Amino acid sequence: MKITVRYFAALREALGPRETVELDEALTVGALRDRLIATDAAHAQALARGRAVRCALDQDMCGEDAVLRDGAEVAFFPPVTGG
């Protein structure tokens, strides 16, 4: 199954705008985040569990328990503050 992962704000600066991930099984958004963290040092730092990261599945805000499906788009971004 193919998932498109998009990054925004500081995460985009660290990891680029997007990547495609191939999965053998259906995962949750949280499990995908863990898998990305294990990819390399850049992902580990940008998506670290101690950092506040929001997520969306197919352009709808979601929790990390949301289940992925083939062709899904997952977005990760830091919390946004206004001013």
Sequence and secondary structure as in RCSB ss.txt:
>XXXX:A:sequence
MKITVRYFAALREALGPRETVELDEALTVGALRDRLIATDAAHAQALARGRAVRCALDQDMCGEDAVLRDGAEVA
FFPPVTGG
>XXXX:A:secstr
 EEEEEE THHHHHH SEEEEE SS  BHHHHHHHHHTT HHHHHHT TTS  EEEETTEEE TT B  TT EEE
EE      
